[in-house]
């Protein structure tokens, strides 16, 4: 049996760090690989031929040699997951849907997938495989019991293109003891953490090391949910690295009460953990109590952050605005806290009610869920929640302004200085070679600092730790993080806010003039589907022979349209000749930076002639 597992492309967000990966860091395409698919692959019968494609780092095959195609997905991936399932099913493949969104909302896949896998896979996936082999696969499999993680196999890491990721992923526990109202983790995994054995962890570390991986992320939603078990794990990791000489760099997610346990903090440091993601959410105690995040109310939050710093751990922070207790004054409080804390990777999002969560159910009863609004992406300029203490527009504009203040060069530099007053002996180290470090610094200067003008350069210089030179690589890393988030803000928030329809229309008119001859000859069709205040939706259809000059002109004008506005472009290829390949490749190279806003549709008969990388562009698939 031939099985292809696909992880659909994520829509870009602050979490993507696209600018850092594309323009600064050498050889990386994404942050983390799909651990879940590697685990599913390990659950398959040994006789099955299994392959994994992560569309975030490689293009999906349009005619794979497979009997079954499984497509996973989180909520933000659902539109692309559905498109892939529909496409492959229409081509005669048996398609299977899985992942966290299928676990929360299996009803969304009715008529889209042949089989839906809901819940943890350790027991129900082997059952599905047995049913397939005897020709009796069902339409739905749902885990209703408790999965013992001692039954989870070593993931098939070798099926992942690990060199393309910033860090590998592994998991020790599932479940979280807390009751945060907005969180779907306890809905899927429960409130009683379950763990793997230390021998299972050893086997996974051995396998990763053999594959050349030294940087790993424990994806547990709260590694310290079972604190005694976490301490046993950390002690084991300390001893494993000491005894084998295999030194890793680790990161994970944990709750803020980590700061109240010095033994735990010392173990994190001894086990070579360099960073931890903490859901801080808000410095406002009323908001924390409202959302039942009581573990953040037991000690002063800023003091807790600085205490974690004192043990050498870097903090990535999650923040939310839009709780019922939040008012227009909340944005200033969030800004002051984030600045004082020095957290550079401050992932601030609008409160969004994910399906099936306690928050969603409460707001639905109160009539405060916005119909047809997304409940799966909290980093866009919008939400599905009707706020209580301010208008919807006040919430969205306050959020945008907060991001703008946090991501200017003055704020990036000030946070660096505030953090390293307390993070005096960081556990983090820089594993790039000297040549790679010089390349990174050069790219940061040329592509990040100089385009920001003299002011940005001066703030960068002012943030350098001249008396503590060993911190220099970490300060450079913070600038890369800050400027990557700024780049996303500029392209998705500021550009959409400041670009007016007059500029959009002027750009479109210029493009139409440049391509008028091809339109008159019938070789090209240009249609403007929609012009909003901030963007255009433009479609170009290649219907006949187009020469090199067309590709050169359209590359220049489309690059300007995408670079100066929040517009999107659809390129439809109806007629194509082999001799045009080089010119089309040049056009696509020019547009790759804006690939998330470029949709490409190729007539089926031409797909053997044209290779479109769906990890870069939105490859339109007809079902």
matplotlib code that plots the C-alpha trace (Angstrom):
import matplotlib.pyplot as plt

x = [0.0, 1.4, 0.5, 1.3, 0.9, 0.6, 0.9, -0.8, 0.8, 0.2, -1.1, 1.7, 1.6, 4.0, 4.9, 6.2, 9.3, 9.3, 11.7, 14.2, 14.0, 14.0, 16.4, 18.8, 19.2, 21.0, 19.3, 16.0, 12.5, 10.3, 10.5, 9.2, 8.4, 5.1, 5.8, 2.2, 2.7, 6.0, 4.2, 1.3, 3.9, 5.4, 1.9, 1.5, 2.2, 5.8, 4.9, 3.4, 5.4, 5.0, 6.1, 5.6, 5.3, 5.2, 3.9, 5.6, 9.0, 8.3, 5.7, 2.9, 2.9, -0.1, -0.1, 1.6, 2.2, -0.1, -3.1, -4.1, -3.5, -3.8, -4.0, -3.7, -4.4, -4.9, -7.8, -5.7, -4.8, -8.4, -9.1, -5.9, -6.5, -10.0, -8.7, -6.1, -8.6, -11.1, -8.4, -7.0, -10.4, -11.6, -8.5, -9.6, -7.4, -8.7, -8.3, -8.2, -8.5, -6.9, -5.2, -6.4, -9.2, -10.6, -10.6, -12.5, -14.8, -15.1, -18.5, -16.6, -15.2, -18.6, -18.4, -14.7, -12.9, -13.5, -12.4, -12.1, -9.7, -10.7, -8.6, -5.2, -4.0, -2.1, -5.1, -7.5, -4.9, -3.7, -7.4, -8.0, -5.0, -6.3, -9.7, -8.1, -6.2, -9.3, -11.3, -13.7, -12.5, -15.1, -16.0, -15.1, -12.8, -13.0, -10.9, -13.2, -10.8, -7.6, -4.4, -1.4, 1.7, 3.7, 2.1, 3.3, 6.1, 9.3, 8.3, 9.8, 12.0, 13.9, 10.8, 11.1, 13.5, 14.9, 17.7, 15.1, 13.7, 15.1, 14.5, 13.2, 10.1, 9.5, 6.9, 7.0, 3.4, -0.1, -2.7, -2.7, -4.1, -5.4, -8.7, -8.0, -11.3, -10.0, -7.8, -8.7, -5.9, -8.0, -10.9, -8.7, -6.2, -7.9, -6.7, -4.6, -1.2, 0.0, 3.7, 6.1, 8.7, 12.3, 13.4, 11.0, 12.6, 16.1, 15.2, 13.9, 17.0, 19.2, 17.4, 17.5, 21.2, 21.9, 20.1, 22.3, 19.8, 21.1, 18.3, 14.9, 11.6, 9.4, 6.0, 4.2, 1.5, 2.8, 5.9, 5.5, 1.8, 2.9, 5.8, 7.3, 7.4, 8.9, 11.7, 12.4, 12.6, 14.9, 17.2, 17.3, 18.1, 20.9, 22.4, 21.8, 23.8, 26.6, 26.9, 26.7, 28.4, 25.4, 24.6, 21.3, 19.8, 16.2, 13.1, 9.6, 6.3, 5.4, 3.2, 4.4, 4.4, 7.7, 9.1, 8.0, 10.2, 13.9, 14.7, 12.8, 14.5, 17.9, 17.0, 16.0, 19.4, 21.3, 19.3, 20.4, 17.0, 17.6, 14.1, 10.6, 7.3, 5.0, 1.3, 1.3, -1.8, -2.3, -0.7, -4.3, -5.3, -9.0, -8.6, -6.6, -9.3, -12.0, -10.4, -9.5, -5.7, -5.3, -1.8, -0.6, -2.1, -0.1, 3.0, 3.9, 4.2, 7.1, 9.0, 8.3, 9.7, 12.8, 13.3, 13.2, 15.8, 18.0, 18.2, 19.4, 16.2, 15.0, 11.2, 8.9, 5.6, 1.9, -0.4, -4.1, -6.2, -10.0, -11.0, -14.3, -12.4, -10.3, -10.9, -9.1, -6.6, -5.5, -3.3, -1.1, -0.8, 0.2, 2.7, 4.3, 4.5, 6.0, 8.6, 9.5, 9.8, 12.1, 10.3, 11.2, 9.1, 5.9, 3.1, 0.2, -3.2, -6.8, -9.0, -10.5, -13.0, -11.9, -14.7, -15.7, -13.8, -15.5, -15.0, -16.9, -19.8, -20.2, -20.0, -22.4, -24.9, -24.4, -24.9, -21.3, -19.9, -19.6, -21.1, -18.7, -15.7, -12.6, -12.2, -8.8, -6.4, -5.7, -2.9, -5.0, -6.7, -10.0, -11.7, -15.0, -15.6, -17.8, -15.9, -17.6, -15.9, -15.1, -16.4, -15.1, -13.3, -11.7, -10.4, -8.9, -7.4, -6.0, -4.4, -2.9, -1.5, 0.0, 1.8, 3.1, 4.5, 6.1, 7.8, 9.5, 13.3, 13.3, 11.1, 13.2, 16.4, 14.8, 13.5, 16.9, 18.5, 15.7, 16.0, 19.8, 19.7, 18.2, 19.3, 22.9, 24.1, 21.9, 22.0, 21.6, 24.6, 25.2, 26.0, 26.5, 30.0, 32.1, 31.3, 27.6, 27.7, 29.4, 26.8, 24.0, 25.4, 26.0, 22.4, 21.0, 22.9, 22.1, 18.6, 17.3, 19.2, 20.2, 16.7, 15.5, 17.7, 20.1, 17.7, 17.4, 21.2, 21.8, 19.3, 21.0, 24.4, 22.9, 21.6, 25.0, 26.4, 29.9, 30.9, 29.4, 30.6, 29.5, 25.9, 26.4, 25.1, 21.9, 21.4, 21.7, 19.2, 16.8, 17.1, 16.4, 13.3, 12.1, 12.7, 11.0, 7.9, 8.1, 8.3, 5.1, 3.4, 4.5, 3.2, 0.0, -1.0, 0.5, 0.4, -3.3, -4.0, -2.1, -2.5, -5.5, -7.5, -6.0, -2.5, -3.9, -5.8, -2.7, -0.6, -3.2, -3.6, 0.2, 0.3, -2.6, -0.8, 2.4, 0.6, -2.0, -0.5, -0.8, -4.4, -5.3, -3.7, -5.8, -2.9, -3.6, -6.7, -6.5, -9.4, -9.8, -12.1, -12.3, -10.7, -11.1, -9.8, -6.5, -6.0, -6.9, -7.7, -6.1, -6.2, -4.0, -4.9, -2.2, -4.3, -1.8, 1.9, 3.7, 7.3, 10.2, 9.2, 5.8, 7.4, 9.9, 7.3, 4.7, 7.4, 8.3, 4.8, 3.4, 6.3, 5.6, 1.9, 2.5, 5.3, 3.4, -0.1, -1.9, -3.1, -3.3, -2.7, -4.0, -2.0, -3.9, -1.8, -4.1, -1.5, 2.2, 5.2, 8.4, 10.5, 8.7, 9.9, 13.0, 11.0, 8.2, 10.8, 12.2, 8.8, 8.1, 11.5, 10.6, 7.3, 8.4, 8.8, 5.0, 4.1, 1.5, -0.5, 0.1, -2.3, -1.3, -3.7, -2.3, -4.5, -4.2, -2.7, 0.2, 1.2, 3.9, 5.5, 5.2, 6.5, 4.9, 6.3, 3.2, 5.4, 6.0, 2.9, -0.8, -1.2, -4.9, -6.2, -9.5, -11.5]
y = [0.0, 3.4, 6.3, 9.9, 12.2, 16.0, 18.9, 21.9, 25.2, 27.6, 31.1, 33.6, 35.1, 36.6, 33.0, 32.3, 34.6, 34.7, 37.6, 36.0, 32.6, 34.1, 37.0, 36.4, 32.8, 30.4, 27.3, 27.3, 27.2, 26.9, 26.8, 23.4, 20.1, 18.2, 15.9, 14.5, 13.1, 11.5, 9.8, 8.6, 7.2, 5.2, 3.8, 2.3, -1.4, -2.1, -3.3, 0.1, 2.6, 5.9, 9.4, 12.8, 16.1, 19.4, 22.1, 24.7, 23.6, 21.6, 21.6, 19.1, 16.5, 16.7, 13.1, 11.1, 7.4, 6.6, 4.6, 6.7, 10.4, 11.7, 15.5, 16.9, 20.4, 22.9, 25.4, 28.0, 25.3, 24.2, 26.1, 24.6, 21.2, 21.1, 22.2, 19.4, 16.8, 17.8, 17.9, 14.4, 12.9, 14.1, 12.3, 9.0, 8.8, 7.6, 10.7, 10.8, 14.0, 14.3, 16.8, 19.1, 20.7, 17.3, 16.4, 19.5, 19.8, 16.5, 17.7, 20.2, 17.4, 15.9, 15.2, 16.3, 13.2, 9.5, 9.0, 11.4, 10.6, 12.5, 12.5, 11.0, 8.6, 5.9, 3.4, 4.5, 4.9, 1.3, 0.3, 2.3, 0.6, -2.8, -2.0, -0.6, -3.8, -5.9, -3.5, -2.3, 1.2, 3.3, 7.0, 8.1, 7.0, 8.8, 8.2, 8.2, 6.7, 7.8, 7.2, 6.0, 7.8, 4.8, 3.2, 6.1, 4.9, 6.7, 9.1, 8.4, 11.5, 10.3, 11.0, 14.7, 17.1, 18.1, 20.3, 22.7, 23.6, 25.8, 23.2, 19.6, 18.7, 16.0, 15.5, 14.3, 14.9, 15.8, 17.6, 20.6, 20.9, 24.5, 25.7, 28.8, 29.6, 30.4, 27.2, 24.1, 21.9, 20.7, 20.0, 17.7, 16.2, 16.7, 18.2, 15.3, 15.3, 12.0, 11.3, 9.1, 7.0, 8.3, 5.4, 6.6, 10.0, 8.5, 6.6, 9.8, 11.8, 9.0, 9.0, 12.8, 12.9, 10.2, 12.4, 15.3, 17.3, 19.2, 21.7, 20.4, 21.8, 20.0, 20.8, 20.0, 22.6, 22.8, 20.8, 21.4, 20.4, 17.4, 19.0, 15.9, 14.2, 17.3, 17.3, 13.6, 14.4, 17.4, 15.4, 12.6, 15.1, 16.6, 13.1, 11.9, 14.7, 14.5, 10.7, 10.5, 13.8, 14.5, 18.1, 19.5, 22.9, 22.7, 24.9, 24.3, 25.8, 26.2, 28.1, 31.2, 29.4, 28.0, 31.1, 29.9, 26.8, 27.4, 23.7, 23.4, 26.5, 25.1, 21.8, 23.7, 25.3, 22.1, 20.3, 22.9, 24.5, 27.9, 29.4, 28.8, 30.1, 31.3, 32.4, 35.6, 36.9, 40.1, 42.1, 42.9, 40.6, 41.1, 39.8, 36.8, 35.8, 36.3, 33.8, 31.4, 31.8, 31.8, 30.4, 33.8, 35.7, 34.1, 36.3, 39.6, 38.9, 41.2, 39.9, 36.3, 37.1, 38.6, 35.7, 33.3, 35.5, 35.3, 31.5, 32.1, 31.2, 33.4, 34.0, 34.1, 35.5, 35.1, 38.1, 38.6, 41.8, 41.9, 40.2, 41.3, 43.3, 45.1, 48.7, 51.2, 51.7, 48.0, 48.7, 51.1, 48.6, 45.8, 48.1, 49.1, 45.6, 44.1, 47.0, 46.6, 42.8, 43.0, 40.1, 40.5, 37.7, 39.1, 37.3, 39.6, 38.5, 39.5, 37.4, 34.8, 32.2, 28.8, 26.3, 24.0, 26.0, 27.2, 30.7, 30.0, 28.3, 31.2, 33.9, 32.0, 31.9, 35.7, 36.3, 37.7, 35.4, 37.2, 34.9, 33.7, 35.4, 33.3, 31.6, 30.1, 32.9, 35.5, 37.4, 39.0, 42.4, 41.0, 38.5, 36.6, 38.1, 41.1, 43.0, 44.2, 47.4, 49.0, 48.9, 46.3, 49.1, 50.4, 46.9, 46.3, 49.7, 49.6, 46.3, 47.6, 50.6, 48.5, 46.3, 49.5, 50.8, 47.6, 47.0, 50.3, 50.4, 52.4, 49.8, 46.9, 48.4, 49.4, 45.9, 44.4, 46.6, 45.9, 42.2, 41.9, 43.8, 40.6, 37.9, 38.3, 34.7, 33.3, 29.6, 30.2, 29.7, 30.4, 27.2, 28.8, 28.6, 31.8, 32.0, 31.7, 34.2, 36.8, 36.1, 36.6, 39.9, 41.1, 40.2, 41.8, 45.0, 45.2, 43.9, 44.9, 47.8, 50.0, 50.1, 51.5, 54.6, 56.2, 56.2, 52.4, 52.0, 54.3, 52.4, 49.1, 50.6, 51.8, 48.3, 46.6, 45.2, 46.7, 45.7, 42.1, 41.1, 37.4, 38.7, 40.1, 37.1, 37.1, 40.8, 40.2, 37.4, 39.7, 42.3, 39.6, 38.6, 42.2, 43.1, 39.9, 40.8, 44.4, 43.2, 41.2, 44.2, 46.5, 44.1, 43.0, 45.8, 49.1, 48.6, 47.6, 50.7, 53.4, 52.4, 54.3, 53.3, 56.1, 54.6, 51.1, 52.3, 54.2, 51.1, 49.0, 51.5, 51.6, 47.8, 47.8, 50.4, 48.3, 45.2, 46.8, 45.3, 41.8, 42.4, 43.8, 40.8, 38.5, 36.8, 38.2, 39.0, 41.4, 41.7, 43.7, 41.7, 44.2, 47.5, 48.2, 51.2, 49.4, 46.8, 45.3, 41.8, 41.5, 38.5, 37.9, 35.1, 33.9, 32.9, 33.1, 33.5, 36.0, 37.1, 37.9, 41.6, 40.6, 38.7, 41.4, 44.2, 42.2, 41.2, 44.9, 46.2, 43.3, 43.6, 47.3, 46.6, 43.9, 45.9, 49.2, 47.9, 45.1, 43.7, 40.1, 38.7, 35.6, 34.3, 31.9, 29.9, 28.7, 28.6, 27.9, 26.8, 25.1, 28.1, 30.4, 28.4, 30.6, 33.8, 32.5, 31.3, 34.9, 36.3, 33.9, 34.6, 38.3, 37.6, 35.0, 37.5, 38.2, 34.5, 34.4, 37.0, 35.4, 32.7, 30.6, 28.4, 26.1, 24.3, 20.6, 19.6, 22.0, 20.9, 18.6, 21.7, 24.1, 23.5, 25.8, 25.5, 25.4, 26.1, 29.6, 30.4, 29.6, 26.9, 26.8, 23.2, 22.5, 19.8]
z = [0.0, -1.0, 1.3, 0.8, 3.8, 3.2, 5.5, 3.7, 3.4, 6.3, 5.5, 6.4, 9.9, 12.5, 13.4, 9.9, 10.2, 6.4, 6.1, 8.4, 6.6, 3.1, 3.4, 6.3, 7.6, 5.2, 3.9, 5.9, 4.6, 7.7, 11.5, 12.5, 10.6, 10.9, 13.8, 13.7, 10.2, 11.1, 14.0, 11.7, 9.3, 12.2, 13.0, 9.5, 8.8, 8.0, 4.5, 3.5, 1.4, 3.1, 2.0, 3.6, 1.8, 3.8, 1.4, 3.6, 2.3, -0.9, -3.7, -3.6, -6.4, -8.7, -9.9, -7.0, -7.2, -4.2, -3.3, -0.3, 0.3, 3.9, 4.5, 8.0, 9.1, 11.9, 11.7, 9.8, 7.2, 6.6, 3.4, 1.7, 3.3, 1.8, -1.6, -1.6, -0.4, -3.1, -5.9, -5.1, -4.5, -7.9, -9.4, -8.0, -4.9, -1.6, 0.6, 4.4, 6.5, 9.9, 12.3, 15.0, 13.0, 11.9, 15.6, 16.6, 13.7, 11.8, 10.4, 8.2, 6.0, 5.0, 1.2, 1.1, 2.4, 2.1, 5.7, 8.6, 11.5, 14.7, 17.8, 18.7, 16.1, 18.1, 18.2, 15.5, 12.7, 12.8, 12.9, 9.7, 8.1, 8.9, 7.5, 4.3, 3.8, 4.0, 1.9, 4.7, 5.6, 7.3, 6.7, 10.2, 13.0, 16.3, 19.4, 22.4, 25.0, 26.7, 24.7, 26.6, 25.2, 26.1, 23.0, 20.7, 18.4, 17.5, 14.7, 11.3, 11.3, 8.2, 6.0, 6.8, 5.1, 8.4, 7.0, 5.7, 9.2, 11.8, 14.5, 14.8, 16.9, 19.5, 22.2, 25.8, 27.0, 26.0, 28.0, 30.3, 33.9, 33.4, 32.2, 30.0, 28.4, 24.9, 24.5, 22.6, 24.0, 26.9, 24.5, 22.4, 24.9, 28.3, 31.6, 32.9, 31.3, 29.9, 29.2, 27.3, 29.0, 29.3, 27.1, 24.4, 24.6, 24.4, 21.2, 19.6, 20.6, 19.3, 16.0, 15.6, 16.4, 13.8, 11.3, 12.1, 14.2, 17.3, 17.7, 19.0, 20.2, 22.7, 21.2, 24.5, 25.1, 28.7, 29.4, 33.1, 33.3, 35.3, 37.3, 38.8, 35.4, 33.9, 36.5, 35.8, 32.1, 32.5, 34.8, 32.2, 29.4, 31.5, 32.1, 28.5, 27.1, 29.6, 29.3, 25.4, 24.6, 22.3, 23.2, 22.0, 22.1, 23.4, 23.5, 24.7, 25.9, 29.6, 32.0, 33.8, 37.2, 36.0, 37.7, 41.1, 41.1, 41.3, 41.1, 37.9, 36.4, 37.3, 35.6, 32.5, 32.4, 33.1, 30.3, 27.8, 27.3, 25.7, 25.4, 26.5, 25.0, 27.8, 27.3, 29.3, 27.6, 29.6, 32.5, 33.6, 36.5, 35.8, 32.2, 33.5, 36.0, 33.4, 31.1, 33.9, 33.5, 37.2, 37.1, 35.9, 38.9, 41.7, 41.4, 39.8, 36.1, 35.3, 38.3, 37.1, 33.6, 35.0, 37.4, 34.4, 32.6, 35.7, 35.1, 31.5, 29.7, 26.8, 26.7, 23.7, 24.8, 23.8, 24.4, 23.7, 23.5, 23.4, 26.6, 28.1, 30.8, 28.2, 27.3, 25.1, 27.9, 27.6, 24.6, 26.5, 29.4, 27.1, 25.4, 28.6, 29.9, 26.7, 26.5, 30.2, 29.9, 26.9, 25.1, 21.4, 20.0, 21.5, 19.6, 20.2, 18.8, 18.9, 21.1, 18.7, 19.7, 18.3, 17.6, 20.4, 23.1, 26.3, 25.0, 21.8, 23.6, 26.0, 23.3, 21.1, 24.0, 24.4, 20.6, 20.3, 17.6, 14.2, 11.6, 8.8, 10.4, 10.9, 14.3, 13.5, 12.9, 15.7, 13.9, 11.2, 11.4, 12.4, 14.8, 15.1, 18.6, 19.3, 22.1, 25.2, 26.4, 23.0, 19.5, 17.0, 15.0, 18.2, 19.0, 15.6, 15.2, 18.8, 18.0, 14.8, 16.5, 19.3, 16.8, 15.1, 18.3, 19.3, 15.9, 15.3, 15.5, 18.7, 20.5, 19.1, 20.5, 23.8, 24.4, 23.7, 26.4, 28.9, 28.4, 28.8, 32.0, 33.5, 31.0, 32.0, 31.5, 28.7, 28.0, 24.3, 22.0, 18.3, 16.3, 12.9, 11.4, 11.2, 7.5, 8.1, 10.9, 8.7, 6.0, 8.4, 9.7, 6.2, 5.1, 8.3, 7.5, 3.8, 3.8, 7.2, 8.8, 5.9, 4.3, 7.6, 7.2, 9.6, 12.5, 12.4, 12.1, 15.1, 17.2, 16.3, 17.3, 20.6, 21.4, 21.0, 24.3, 24.0, 27.5, 27.1, 23.6, 24.1, 23.9, 20.4, 18.5, 20.6, 20.0, 16.3, 16.6, 18.4, 15.6, 13.0, 15.0, 15.4, 11.7, 10.5, 12.5, 11.2, 7.6, 8.1, 9.7, 6.9, 4.2, 5.9, 8.3, 7.4, 3.6, 3.8, 5.9, 4.1, 0.4, -1.1, -4.1, -6.2, -6.0, -6.7, -9.8, -11.0, -10.8, -12.6, -15.4, -15.9, -16.1, -18.6, -20.8, -20.7, -21.8, -24.1, -27.3, -26.0, -25.0, -28.5, -30.1, -28.0, -26.4, -23.0, -21.0, -18.1, -15.7, -12.6, -10.4, -7.5, -6.4, -2.7, -0.9, -0.2, -2.8, -6.2, -7.2, -10.6, -13.0, -16.1, -18.5, -20.9, -23.9, -26.8, -27.7, -25.5, -26.1, -23.8, -23.6, -22.1, -19.3, -18.6, -18.5, -16.6, -14.0, -13.4, -13.2, -11.1, -8.7, -8.2, -7.7, -5.1, -3.5, -3.1, -2.4, -0.6, -4.0, -5.1, -8.5, -10.3, -13.3, -15.5, -18.0, -20.9, -23.7, -23.2, -25.2, -24.1, -25.4, -22.9, -19.9, -19.1, -19.4, -17.1, -14.6, -14.5, -13.9, -11.1, -9.5, -9.4, -7.8, -5.3, -2.5, -2.7, -3.4, -0.7, -2.7, -6.1, -7.3, -10.3, -12.3, -15.0, -17.5, -16.7, -20.1, -19.5, -16.0, -17.4, -19.0, -16.1, -12.6, -10.0, -6.5, -4.3, -1.2, -2.7, -4.7, -4.2, -6.8, -7.7, -7.9, -9.6, -8.0]

ax = plt.figure().add_subplot(projection="3d")
ax.plot(x, y, z, "-o")
ax.set_aspect("equal")
plt.show()
